[in-house]
Amino acid sequence: MFGNSEVAIKSLSLIFGVGTIPLVYVVAKKLTTKVNSILAVFIVSASPLLVYFSTEARMYSMAVFLVMLSLNYLIDFEQKKDKKSLIKLVVVNVLLPYTLVGGILYNLALWICYGIYLYRNDKYNYFRYLKSVGAEFLALVPYFMLIVHYGGMRQGFVIKHEGVLLLAQVVDGIRNFFAINLTDNIYWASVSPYYISFWFLLFVIVPCVYFVCGLVRGIKTEDKFLKTIYCTVILAFVFFTITAFFQIHLFTARYILYLLAPMLILSIIGLSEKFSPVHLKLFVIFFVISSIFSNIIYYK
């Protein structure tokens, strides 16, 4: 429609990539403090993986945006218990799998985790939510029909060729999520040797340890709804790993890129409980500045 120039082809990803940034602030502000929300915005804005796929002519940045929008309406429904927020949540959750094949794993994790949360804490809205899940499922019937055909095609020419899931591929996926530089495991499952050096320790080990520790600390929260969000994101990651193990798809970070922005927000919340404000701010400054230089290198 807009031609085949590089700008025309890639601008849609850029729009959704940039649009995710204020959405991250809005969602984070509803879950945590203003300071933590700003820190999350800086982290997401500089994340090498998010920046990388915001310049590519594919659907990944759209999926990131939709998951953040889904969490926004989920929080709104939890706080207001209004029909309008629930309808918006349903619409966005229907759009996600049609945008990205594997987006259904997020939906499944949300159905389970939020359903259990409501069943234990709010029976009336539990049944309202069940009806909305039923509506989502009906709207996704064509998706399930397409996915059966699509899955059969990919099994023949992609998945079998790549072989079984290896632990090293999972490690690479986590590294691509949280480290300051990226590995070859962005597009295809691969096993690359790691050369341990001071820079590897500084730019890979350090940020990965911080973000994973933030997730582990955060999930211990006493806030039941916030814990539900932690469980949803982690369960979606587990579902992705299990399905990769059964060779339904490849284990690469791009297929679950939509979980990265929520994970970064949740990590910041956890880190704010574990470290002092000054410590956390220094880490964010280090991550952002280093990521900017890393992004410049990838640009070249």
N, C-alpha and C positions, 0 to 999 in steps of 0.2 A: 504493500500500500504506500509506503514512504520511500521506496527505492531500495537499492542494494548496497549503498555506501556503508562504510564501517560505522559511521555515526548512526545511521538509520537502523542498522542491525543490532547495535549494542546499546542504544539509548534506553530501551525499555528496561533492561536489566539494571542500568544505572539509576533510573527513576525509582524502581522498587528498592534498590540498595540504599540510596540516600533517604528514601521515605521511611526505611526501617529505623533510622537513627532517632527521629523524634518519637516514634512509636515505642522504642526501647525506654525512653525517658518516661513516657506516659504510663507504661506498664510497671516499670520499676518504682515509680512514685506511689503507685497504689499498693505496693508490697513492702516498701522500705522507706528510709529517710531520703530527703532531698539530696544530701551529700552523696549517699550511695548511688542514687539515680544518676547523678552527674558523672560519677566515676564509671558507672556501667556504660554510659554514653561514650565516654572517651575510649574505653576498652573495645567496644563494638565498632566504633568508627575506625580504629586502627588495626583491628584484627586482620592479619594477612590473608586468611582464608576467605573471609567475608568480602574484603576489598577485591581479591582476585576474581571471585565469581560475580561481583557486581559490574565487571567489565566484559563478561562473556555473553555470547548470544544464546543463552540457554535459560531454562526456567528456574534455576536454583535460587536466585535472589527473590523471585516471586514467592517461592515456597517459604523462605525465611520471613518475608513480610506477612504472609497469610497466617503462619503459626503465631507470630507476635499479635496479630489482630485477633486471632482466636483466644489467646490468653487474656487480651484486653476485655473481650466480651464475656469471657468466663468469670473474670473478677467482677465485672459490672453485675452479672447475674447473681453472683454470690453475695454482693453487697446490697443490691436493690431488690432481688427476687422478682424482677419485672419480666413480663412477656416479651417486650421489645428486645431486651438484651439476649434472651434465649433464642429468639428468631434469628438475630444477627449471628449468634454463635453457630447455629445450625447451617446458615448459608455459607459462612466462611469454612466450616468443617467439610461441607460438601465440595466446595471449590478446590480444597487442598489436594485430595487424591487425583482429581481430574487435571491438576496442574503438574503434579509430580507423582509418578506411579507409587512409590513407597510411602507417600504421605498417609496412607491408610493405617500405618503402624502407629502414628501419633494419635489418630482418631481412636484406635482400639485401646491404646494405653489410657487415653482420657476417659473413654466410656467406663473402663474398669475402675480406675482410681477415683474419679469424681463420683461415680455411681456408688462405690463403697462408702465414700465420705458422706454423701447425702443419706444413704440408708442408715448410717449410724447416728447422724446428727439432725436430719431434717426429713422426716418421712413424707410429708406433704409434697415438698419440692422434689423429692426422689422420684415420685410417680410422674410429676411434670417433666422431669428430665428424661425419664424412660420413654415418654411419648416423643420427645424431641429426637432421641436416639433412633426410634422407630422411623421417624420422618427422614432422618439422615440416611438410614439404611435403604429405604425405598428409593430415595433420590440417587443412590449409588448403585442400584441394580444394573444399569448399563455399564458402569465402571467395572463391576465384577465380571460381566460377560466379556468385556474387552480384555481384562487382565488375564483371563484364562487363555485366550488366544495369544496374547502378547508374551505371556510367560512361556508357553510352549515353543514359540519361535526363539526366544533368547536362550532357552535351555539347549537348543540344538547348536547354535553357532557362537555363543559367548561363554556361558557358565561352565559347561563341561570342559572347554578348552583351558580354562584358568585353573582347574583343579580344586582341591579341598581348601577350606579356610584354615589359615595358620595363625598362631598366636602373634607372630611378628606383624601380621597385617592389622590386627586389632591395635597393637601398640603403635603402629604407624598412623592409624586413624586418630587415636587419642593425641599423638604428637601433632598432627596437622591441625587438630582442634585448638590446642592450647599453646603450642610453641611459637616462637617469633619467626622461624623460617619453616618452609614447607618441604616435604619429601616428594618422591616420585609417585607416591600412592594417592595422588589426587584423582586420577582418572581410572586407573586399573590397579587391581590388587598386585602388589609386588613386595619383594623382600630385599631391601637394600642394606648393605653393611653399615654400621655406625662406627665412626671414627671418634673416639672419646678424646676430647681436648678441652681446654679452658673455655673456648667459645661455645662448644657444644653444651657444656655444663651451664654456662650463663644464659644462653638463648633458647635452650631446649628443656633441660632438666629443671631449672629454677622456675620458669613460668608454669610448666606442667604440674610440678609439686604444689605450687601455690593454688592453682585453680582446682585441682583434685581435692586438696585439703579443704578448700572453701566449700565444695559440694558435700564432702563428708561431714564437715562441721554444721553446715546449714540444715541438713536433713534431720538433725537432732532437735530442731526447733519445737517448741511447745505449741506453736500455732498450727492447729490441725489442717486448716485450709492451705497454708503455705507448705506444709509437709506434703499435702496432696499434689501440689504442683511439682515439688521435687520428685515425688514418686512417679508422676506421669512422665516427666522428661527421662528419668533413668529407666523406667520400664520400656519406653519407646526404644531406647538405645539397646536394651536387652533383647527385645523382639527383633530388632534389626540384626543383632549378632546371631541369634538363633536361626533366623531365616537364611542368613549367609552361610551358616554351618551346614544347612541342608541344601545348599547350592541353589537357592531360589534367586539369589542375586549375588553380586560381588561386594566384598567389604571395602568400600572406599568412602572417604570423608564426604565427598560431594553428595552421595545419596542420602546422608542424614545431616546435611548442612543446616537444615531448618531447625535442628536442635541446638545449634551453637549459640545463638543470641540468648535464648532462655537460660542455657547453662552458664553463660558469662554473667548474667544478672544474678542468678542463684549463687554462683561462686562469690561474687562481691558481697552478697548478703552474709554468707557464711564467714568470709574473711573479716568482715566488720565485727563479727562476734568474737573472732579469735585473736585479732591483732589490734593494736592501738590505731587511732585515726591517722597519726603521722606515718606509722609503718605502712599502712594500707595505701596512703597517698603516694609515698615514695615508690612502692611497687608499681602502682598504676603509671606514674611518670616514667619509670624505667621501661615498662612494657610499651607504652605509647611511642616514646622517642625511638626505641630500638625497632619497633614495628614500622615506623615511618621510613627509616633507612632501609629496612628489609623490603618494603613495598617499592621503593625507588629501584632497588636492585632487580626485583622481579619485572618491573616495568621495562627496564633495559633488555 
